[in-house]
Structures are given as structure tokens and as C-alpha cells.
Amino acid sequence: MAASAPCRGPPYERATMLDGCGAASIGDCAACEKPIHRNSPMRKAPLLTMAASAGILLTVLSPVWSSPQKSAGKAPPPPMPPVAPEVKKATEGAISKALKFLAARQEKDGGWNAKYGPAVTAIVAKAFADAPEYGSNHPVVRRAVESILRHAQPDGGFYERQQNLANYQTSVVLMFLASLDRERHAPHLAKAQAFLTKLQYDESEDKTVKDSWYGGAGYNTTKRPDLSNTQMMLEALHQSGLSKDDPVYQRALVFISRCQMNESTNDQPFARGASDGGFVYTAADGGESKATGGFELGRPLRSYGSMTYAGFKSYLYAGLSRDDPRVTSALAWIRQNYSLDVNPGMPERQKHEGLYYYYHVFSRALAAWGEPVLIDATDRSHDWRVELCRKVISLQRPDGSWLNEADRWLEGDADYVTGLTVSTLQTALGREAGDARNGR
């Protein structure tokens, strides 16, 4: 089968057009108008013409598909200074106490809570690997690695097939392995990255930018995409060194932008009239917020904290400029709803649900933003790292663990919550701040 002459279109549209392959086309090139087939090297790249035909607002498309606009704007701030010595000492003490709790609970196979597959083990083990008193070569970590590698699948993922959590489990494993000797684990890292990118809904699953699933990722290859799983995937790809110029980020920006309650940059019906800049759980199939449920006419979806910090962080990882309207509107919501007492935006009876997940994305997002002081909507300055550390330390249980009495999303499991919270404190101390902003 011979290939015709290469397309002469712009770089983002250019591909070798295959004649007579018999495969269904996924769109036409804007320059030469020949069909781009499913086995074309252009298959995974977003098409400007497809986006235009979808009717997406120009304010959404321009930053997503134009790298010069992504790189323009305000320069990132210099590295944040260390936290105050007394806060650092107290935080390190809380971390040490938590790690002793977790070390005593490591199972014989090297993992934690095997019933959840490799996910909890990876979260907890990364906390040990990032702790100076343990490190990646400590026996606790080595046993955890052995346990996790037993979950490796032929397709490159790390998961338990019967649990239908392939994206989530592989993402947390990839973050953990990327924190170790990268050369040693290079084959696993590359395969896991490739596996995660295949889970993203795009043209290869007959999803175009017209589709509300486009660019997102769910728990596996059949579940609808949501912002929580999408941000986990992007966090893993970011931490494992995938360039922000990779098309996976550009596709994800379409989905993430549609999860933001801002009608000027969101073409979905549920965003009409919305301008608060916060985020909801998913844009798929009409949208849903865990703070309000599904979209109903006359009843807008409600933005809430954990998803807003997740979306804000993902924008930064994808390389949007600091003055991009999507970034600035998300930051405005954060300033308007700054809180460490509740997961802001959640209904009163649910305000503590997902609190430790919220603390985690709070720390990762603000570390990626890179400013040590956040000014809220009342012009009050917050040293967010100090406030976060003090709040989290105040919630630590006598045995060194953390646990959420509002048990939802696994936050009634002490191993999971404690491992996640140690990572939150490590980020606040700066042990992961460089990773959060620029990759390790």
C-alpha cells in the first residue's frame, strides 16, 4: 500500500495521507482535504478543523491548540522559600509518627490493603520513598515495589482486572515508580504512560471534540470520563516526565475546560449563565457535580473545592499561561472560597466528605502555582503551607493516623488517608514542590 505525498498543511494538521487503506476516516485535513485514516500518524493529534466544526468557542480553542498562546503570559514566580522552622519541625514530627503507624501495618506480601489492588500500596509507599529517614532503598519501600510489580499487566497497566479501576490504580503506581530509580524502572514507566494515554477518550474510540467525553478519562476503558480520574492521569504523566507539549494534555484541556463553570470558555448547556470559575465532577453526558447531582434546567451545577483545585492544577500541568482566562477564573473561585475547615462548595451536611482528598489537591495545586501566600477575596493573606500543616496536624489521631469520620470515597480507611496526608504534608514542606511545578 503506497502512501501519497505528504500533506503540506501547518504542523498541527500535517500527516501522510494513506490512499486505499479501507479504514474509516476520522476527519479531513484542513490543508489538502484528504481523509485522515485511523492508521494515520495523525490519528492521536487534535484537528483544528474538527474543533471548528464542533462549534466550540474560540476562547476555548485558542489556548488549547495554540502553543504560542499557552507559553505566553506572566512568568512563573521564583521557588518558594522554606516554611518557618517551627512549622517544619512540627510537620516532620507528624510525618514521622504517621510513617511509624504505616510501617507497622505493612502486610506480609509488602502491600497495604490488598483488597484495593496496588493503589493504596503505591500511595503509602511513595510517602516512605519521599521521606528522608526512609528513602527509596529502605526495606519497607523495596517490599512494596515487589508487591506492586506483581500487579503488572501485559497491556502496561497496574491493576486488578475485576475491580474496574485500571486508570486510577495505574496512575498512582506510575507516580510511585517515577519517584524511584527511573532508569531501573524505565520499561514499566514507558508502558504505563502509554497505557494511560490509551485510556483517554479521543478519535480512536470514535469520539470527536463534539462529544462530551472527548479528552477525558474514567476509571477504565468503558466508564464515563470524570475530572477526578482525568486529573489523576495527568498528575501521573506529569510526575513521570511526560512533556506538557504531548497531545494528551491538549486533548485533556477540552474536557477539563468543559468541567469549569464559566460559560465564556465552556460550550456545554449546563454552563450557560455560569461565571464562578469553579469546577464540577464531569462534563460527560450532561454534566454532574458531587455537590448537587446531575444537571436540571433552571438548577445549575454547583462548583466545589476538590474538583476546582484538581482542574486548576491540571491547567498548569498542561502549560496554560498564568493569565489565561480559564486559569484566572479558577483562581478567583479559589480566592473566593478559601477554606481548610471544609471541602468548600459541598452542601452543609456533606462539607467534610472528601476532605483529605481536598487537602491533597489543594497542596499540589498551590505548589504548582508556586506562590507561598494566597490572598483571598477579602484581601486577607494566607501562608497556605503553614495553615495547611497546622490544620492537618491538629487532625492527627494519637496513633499517628488520619481518618475521616465522614466516610466517603475510601476516607474511612486509615492506611489510605494516612498515606495520602503524609504526601500532602511533604508537598507543603517542599519535598515535592519542584515535582509539582516542573517534574522531578
C-alpha positions as CSV (number, residue, x, y, z in Angstrom):
1,M,0.0,0.0,0.0
2,A,1.6,3.2,-1.2
3,A,1.4,6.5,0.6
4,S,0.6,9.6,-1.3
5,A,2.7,12.7,-1.0
6,P,2.9,14.3,2.5
7,C,0.4,16.9,3.3
8,R,1.7,20.5,3.1
9,G,-0.5,21.9,5.8
10,P,0.5,23.6,9.0
11,P,2.5,21.4,11.5
12,Y,-0.6,20.6,13.7
13,E,-2.5,19.4,10.6
14,R,0.3,17.7,8.7
15,A,0.2,14.0,8.2
16,T,0.9,11.4,5.5
17,M,-2.5,10.6,3.9
18,L,-2.9,6.9,3.1
19,D,-4.8,6.0,0.0
20,G,-6.9,2.9,-0.4
21,C,-6.4,1.5,3.1
22,G,-10.1,0.8,3.5
23,A,-10.2,2.2,7.1
24,A,-12.8,4.6,8.2
25,S,-11.6,8.2,8.1
26,I,-11.8,10.3,11.2
27,G,-11.8,13.7,9.5
28,D,-10.3,15.7,6.7
29,C,-7.0,17.7,6.7
30,A,-7.7,21.4,6.5
31,A,-4.9,21.9,4.1
32,C,-5.2,19.1,1.5
33,E,-8.8,18.0,2.3
34,K,-7.8,14.3,2.1
35,P,-9.2,12.0,4.7
36,I,-7.1,11.1,7.8
37,H,-7.5,7.4,8.4
38,R,-7.4,5.6,11.7
39,N,-3.9,4.2,11.0
40,S,-2.5,7.6,10.1
41,P,0.3,9.0,12.3
42,M,-2.1,12.0,12.7
43,R,-4.7,9.7,14.5
44,K,-4.0,10.9,18.0
45,A,-3.5,14.6,17.2
46,P,-6.3,17.1,17.7
47,L,-7.6,18.5,14.5
48,L,-8.3,22.2,14.2
49,T,-10.9,21.6,11.5
50,M,-12.8,19.1,13.7
51,A,-12.8,21.5,16.6
52,A,-14.1,24.3,14.4
53,S,-16.9,22.1,13.1
54,A,-17.8,21.3,16.7
55,G,-18.7,24.9,17.3
56,I,-16.5,25.2,20.4
57,L,-16.0,28.8,21.5
58,L,-12.8,30.4,20.2
59,T,-11.9,31.3,23.7
60,V,-11.6,27.6,24.5
61,L,-9.9,26.6,21.3
62,S,-7.2,29.2,21.1
63,P,-5.3,28.3,24.2
64,V,-5.9,24.5,23.7
65,W,-4.5,24.2,20.2
66,S,-2.1,27.1,20.0
67,S,1.2,26.5,21.9
68,P,2.4,30.1,21.5
69,Q,-0.6,31.3,23.5
70,K,0.0,28.6,26.1
71,S,3.5,29.8,26.7
72,A,2.7,33.5,26.7
73,G,1.7,35.5,29.7
74,K,3.1,36.0,33.1
75,A,6.3,34.3,34.1
76,P,6.1,31.8,37.0
77,P,7.4,33.1,40.3
78,P,10.7,32.1,41.8
79,P,10.9,29.0,44.0
80,M,9.0,29.3,47.3
81,P,11.1,29.9,50.4
82,P,11.2,27.1,53.1
83,V,8.4,27.1,55.6
84,A,9.1,28.6,59.1
85,P,11.4,26.3,61.2
86,E,8.9,25.7,63.9
87,V,6.3,24.6,61.4
88,K,8.8,22.4,59.6
89,K,9.7,20.7,62.9
90,A,6.2,20.0,63.9
91,T,5.3,18.8,60.4
92,E,8.2,16.5,60.3
93,G,7.2,15.1,63.7
94,A,3.7,14.4,62.4
95,I,5.1,12.7,59.3
96,S,7.4,10.5,61.3
97,K,4.6,9.4,63.6
98,A,2.4,8.6,60.7
99,L,5.1,6.6,58.9
100,K,5.6,4.5,62.1
101,F,1.9,3.8,62.1
102,L,2.0,2.7,58.5
103,A,5.2,0.7,58.7
104,A,3.6,-1.5,61.4
105,R,0.7,-2.2,59.1
106,Q,2.6,-3.4,56.1
107,E,1.3,-6.8,55.1
108,K,3.4,-9.9,54.5
109,D,3.3,-9.5,50.8
110,G,4.7,-6.0,51.1
111,G,1.5,-4.1,50.4
112,W,-1.3,-2.3,52.3
113,N,-4.9,-3.2,51.9
114,A,-4.5,-5.7,49.1
115,K,-8.3,-5.7,48.6
116,Y,-7.8,-2.4,46.8
117,G,-5.3,-3.7,44.4
118,P,-2.0,-1.8,44.1
119,A,-3.5,1.6,44.7
120,V,-3.2,2.0,48.5
121,T,0.2,0.3,48.5
122,A,1.5,2.8,45.9
123,I,0.2,5.8,47.8
124,V,1.7,4.7,51.1
125,A,5.0,3.5,49.6
126,K,5.5,6.9,47.9
127,A,5.2,8.6,51.2
128,F,8.0,6.4,52.5
129,A,10.1,6.9,49.4
130,D,9.8,10.7,49.7
131,A,10.7,10.7,53.4
132,P,14.5,11.4,54.1
133,E,14.5,9.0,57.1
134,Y,13.4,6.1,54.8
135,G,14.0,6.8,51.1
136,S,13.6,4.6,48.0
137,N,16.1,1.9,49.1
138,H,14.5,1.2,52.5
139,P,13.2,-2.3,53.0
140,V,9.7,-1.1,53.5
141,V,9.8,0.5,50.1
142,R,11.6,-2.4,48.4
143,R,8.9,-4.8,49.7
144,A,6.2,-2.5,48.4
145,V,7.8,-2.4,44.9
146,E,7.8,-6.2,44.8
147,S,4.2,-6.3,45.8
148,I,3.2,-3.7,43.1
149,L,5.1,-5.3,40.3
150,R,3.1,-8.4,40.8
151,H,0.1,-6.4,39.6
152,A,1.8,-5.5,36.2
153,Q,-0.5,-6.4,33.3
154,P,0.6,-7.3,29.7
155,D,-1.0,-4.0,28.4
156,G,1.3,-1.9,30.6
157,G,-1.2,-1.1,33.3
158,F,-1.0,-2.0,37.0
159,Y,-4.4,-3.0,38.3
160,E,-6.7,-5.8,39.4
161,R,-9.0,-6.7,36.4
162,Q,-12.1,-7.5,38.5
163,Q,-12.0,-4.1,40.2
164,N,-12.5,-1.9,37.1
165,L,-10.1,0.8,38.4
166,A,-7.4,0.5,35.8
167,N,-6.9,4.2,35.3
168,Y,-6.8,5.1,39.0
169,Q,-4.6,2.2,40.1
170,T,-2.1,2.6,37.2
171,S,-1.9,6.4,37.8
172,V,-0.9,6.1,41.5
173,V,1.5,3.3,40.7
174,L,3.1,5.4,37.9
175,M,3.6,8.3,40.4
176,F,5.3,5.9,42.9
177,L,7.6,4.2,40.4
178,A,8.5,7.7,39.0
179,S,9.7,8.7,42.4
180,L,12.3,5.8,42.5
181,D,15.2,5.0,40.2
182,R,13.8,6.0,36.8
183,E,16.5,4.2,34.8
184,R,15.8,0.9,36.6
185,H,12.0,1.2,36.1
186,A,12.1,2.8,32.7
187,P,10.3,-0.1,30.9
188,H,7.5,0.0,33.3
189,L,7.2,3.8,33.2
190,A,7.1,3.9,29.4
191,K,4.5,1.1,29.3
192,A,2.3,2.7,32.0
193,Q,2.4,6.1,30.3
194,A,1.3,4.5,27.0
195,F,-1.4,2.6,28.8
196,L,-2.8,5.7,30.4
197,T,-2.8,7.7,27.2
198,K,-4.8,5.0,25.5
199,L,-7.5,5.3,28.2
200,Q,-8.2,8.9,27.2
201,Y,-11.3,9.2,25.0
202,D,-10.4,10.6,21.6
203,E,-10.8,9.8,17.9
204,S,-9.5,6.2,18.4
205,E,-12.8,5.5,20.3
206,D,-14.9,7.4,17.7
207,K,-15.0,10.4,20.0
208,T,-14.6,13.8,18.3
209,V,-14.4,17.2,20.0
210,K,-18.2,17.4,19.6
211,D,-18.5,14.6,22.2
212,S,-18.7,15.5,25.9
213,W,-16.4,12.5,26.6
214,Y,-13.6,13.8,24.4
215,G,-10.3,14.3,26.2
216,G,-11.4,12.8,29.5
217,A,-10.6,9.6,31.2
218,G,-12.7,7.4,33.5
219,Y,-11.9,4.5,35.8
220,N,-11.4,2.2,32.9
221,T,-12.0,1.9,29.1
222,T,-15.8,1.7,29.5
223,K,-16.6,4.1,32.3
224,R,-17.6,7.7,31.5
225,P,-14.8,10.2,32.0
226,D,-14.7,12.5,35.0
227,L,-12.3,15.2,36.2
228,S,-11.1,13.2,39.2
229,N,-9.7,10.4,37.0
230,T,-8.5,12.8,34.3
231,Q,-6.5,14.8,36.8
232,M,-5.0,11.6,38.3
233,M,-3.9,10.5,34.9
234,L,-2.4,13.9,34.1
235,E,-0.7,14.0,37.5
236,A,0.9,10.6,36.8
237,L,2.0,11.6,33.3
238,H,3.4,14.9,34.6
239,Q,5.3,13.3,37.5
240,S,6.7,10.7,35.3
241,G,8.2,13.3,33.0
242,L,5.8,13.4,30.0
243,S,6.3,16.7,28.2
244,K,3.5,19.3,28.6
245,D,3.6,19.5,24.8
246,D,2.3,16.0,24.4
247,P,-1.1,15.9,22.7
248,V,-2.6,14.1,25.6
249,Y,-2.6,17.4,27.6
250,Q,-4.2,19.3,24.7
251,R,-7.0,16.8,24.4
252,A,-7.5,16.8,28.1
253,L,-7.9,20.6,28.1
254,V,-11.0,20.2,26.0
255,F,-12.6,18.0,28.7
256,I,-11.3,20.0,31.7
257,S,-12.5,23.3,30.2
258,R,-15.9,21.8,29.9
259,C,-15.9,20.9,33.6
260,Q,-15.4,24.5,34.5
261,M,-18.5,26.6,35.4
262,N,-17.7,29.5,33.1
263,E,-19.9,30.0,30.0
264,S,-17.3,32.1,28.2
265,T,-15.0,29.2,27.9
266,N,-17.4,26.2,28.2
267,D,-19.7,25.3,25.3
268,Q,-21.8,22.8,27.3
269,P,-25.5,23.6,28.1
270,F,-25.1,23.2,31.8
271,A,-22.6,26.1,31.9
272,R,-25.0,28.6,30.4
273,G,-25.2,31.6,32.7
274,A,-22.3,30.3,34.9
275,S,-19.3,32.5,35.7
276,D,-17.9,31.5,39.0
277,G,-14.9,29.7,37.5
278,G,-15.1,26.6,39.8
279,F,-15.3,23.0,38.6
280,V,-17.7,20.1,38.7
281,Y,-17.1,16.3,38.7
282,T,-17.8,15.7,35.0
283,A,-18.9,17.3,31.8
284,A,-19.9,14.0,30.3
285,D,-23.5,13.2,29.4
286,G,-24.9,16.5,30.5
287,G,-22.7,17.1,33.5
288,E,-22.7,16.1,37.1
289,S,-21.5,17.7,40.4
290,K,-21.0,15.7,43.5
291,A,-22.2,18.8,45.3
292,T,-25.6,18.9,43.6
293,G,-26.1,15.8,41.3
294,G,-27.0,15.9,37.6
295,F,-27.9,18.9,35.6
296,E,-31.5,20.1,35.5
297,L,-32.9,23.1,33.7
298,G,-33.0,26.0,36.0
299,R,-30.8,24.3,38.5
300,P,-27.1,24.9,37.7
301,L,-24.4,22.6,38.7
302,R,-22.5,23.5,41.8
303,S,-18.8,24.0,41.8
304,Y,-16.8,22.6,44.8
305,G,-13.3,22.7,46.2
306,S,-11.7,19.4,45.4
307,M,-12.6,19.4,41.8
308,T,-11.7,23.1,41.4
309,Y,-8.2,22.6,42.7
310,A,-7.9,19.5,40.5
311,G,-8.9,21.4,37.4
312,F,-6.7,24.4,38.3
313,K,-3.7,22.1,38.8
314,S,-4.4,20.3,35.5
315,Y,-4.4,23.6,33.6
316,L,-1.0,24.4,35.0
317,Y,0.4,21.0,34.2
318,A,-0.9,21.4,30.6
319,G,1.0,24.6,30.2
320,L,-1.7,27.2,30.2
321,S,-0.4,30.7,30.9
322,R,-1.0,32.2,34.3
323,D,-3.2,34.9,32.7
324,D,-5.3,32.5,30.6
325,P,-8.9,33.4,31.4
326,R,-9.6,29.8,32.5
327,V,-6.7,29.9,35.0
328,T,-7.6,33.3,36.3
329,S,-11.3,32.4,36.8
330,A,-10.3,29.2,38.6
331,L,-8.0,31.2,40.9
332,A,-10.8,33.7,41.5
333,W,-13.0,30.9,42.7
334,I,-10.2,29.6,45.0
335,R,-9.8,33.1,46.5
336,Q,-13.5,33.5,47.0
337,N,-13.8,30.1,48.7
338,Y,-10.6,29.6,50.5
339,S,-11.0,27.2,53.4
340,L,-9.2,24.5,55.3
341,D,-12.2,23.6,57.5
342,V,-14.4,22.1,54.9
343,N,-14.4,20.9,51.3
344,P,-15.8,24.3,50.0
345,G,-18.9,24.2,47.9
346,M,-20.2,20.9,49.3
347,P,-23.6,21.1,51.0
348,E,-23.6,21.6,54.7
349,R,-24.4,18.0,55.5
350,Q,-21.6,16.8,53.2
351,K,-19.0,19.5,53.9
352,H,-16.4,17.1,55.3
353,E,-16.8,14.5,52.6
354,G,-13.6,14.0,50.6
355,L,-11.7,16.4,52.9
356,Y,-8.3,14.7,52.8
357,Y,-8.5,14.3,49.0
358,Y,-9.3,18.0,49.0
359,Y,-6.2,18.8,51.2
360,H,-4.1,16.8,48.8
361,V,-5.2,18.5,45.6
362,F,-5.1,21.8,47.5
363,S,-1.4,21.3,48.3
364,R,-0.5,20.0,44.8
365,A,-2.3,22.8,43.0
366,L,-0.9,25.6,45.1
367,A,2.6,24.1,44.9
368,A,2.2,24.1,41.1
369,W,1.0,27.7,41.3
370,G,4.2,28.5,43.1
371,E,3.3,31.4,45.4
372,P,3.7,31.0,49.2
373,V,0.9,33.5,50.0
374,L,-2.6,33.4,48.7
375,I,-4.8,36.5,49.0
376,D,-8.4,35.7,49.4
377,A,-11.4,37.7,48.2
378,T,-11.4,39.8,51.4
379,D,-7.8,40.8,50.8
380,R,-6.6,38.6,53.7
381,S,-3.2,37.0,53.1
382,H,-2.8,33.2,53.8
383,D,0.5,31.5,54.1
384,W,-1.2,28.4,52.8
385,R,1.6,25.9,53.6
386,V,1.7,27.0,57.3
387,E,-2.1,27.0,57.6
388,L,-2.4,23.6,55.9
389,C,0.3,22.0,58.0
390,R,-1.2,23.3,61.3
391,K,-4.7,22.2,60.3
392,V,-3.7,18.7,59.2
393,I,-1.5,18.2,62.3
394,S,-4.5,19.2,64.5
395,L,-6.5,16.3,63.0
396,Q,-3.9,13.6,63.5
397,R,-5.0,10.8,65.8
398,P,-3.0,9.6,68.8
399,D,-1.7,6.5,67.0
400,G,-0.3,8.7,64.1
401,S,-3.0,8.1,61.6
402,W,-5.6,10.2,59.9
403,L,-9.2,9.1,59.3
404,N,-12.3,10.9,58.0
405,E,-15.4,10.2,60.1
406,A,-17.4,11.3,57.0
407,D,-16.5,8.1,55.3
408,R,-16.9,8.5,51.6
409,W,-14.5,7.9,48.7
410,L,-12.4,5.5,50.9
411,E,-11.7,8.1,53.5
412,G,-12.8,5.7,56.3
413,D,-9.6,3.7,55.6
414,A,-6.7,4.8,57.8
415,D,-4.0,3.4,55.6
416,Y,-5.2,5.3,52.5
417,V,-6.0,8.5,54.3
418,T,-2.7,8.5,56.3
419,G,-0.6,7.8,53.2
420,L,-2.3,10.5,51.2
421,T,-2.0,13.0,54.1
422,V,1.7,12.4,54.5
423,S,2.1,13.2,50.8
424,T,0.1,16.4,51.4
425,L,2.5,17.5,54.2
426,Q,5.5,16.5,52.1
427,T,4.3,18.7,49.3
428,A,3.8,21.6,51.8
429,L,7.3,21.2,53.1
430,G,8.7,21.4,49.5
431,R,9.8,17.9,49.2
432,E,7.5,17.6,46.2
433,A,7.2,21.3,45.3
434,G,9.7,21.1,42.5
435,D,8.0,18.0,41.2
436,A,4.6,19.7,41.3
437,R,5.8,22.6,39.2
438,N,8.3,21.2,36.8
439,G,8.6,17.5,37.2
440,R,11.3,15.6,39.0
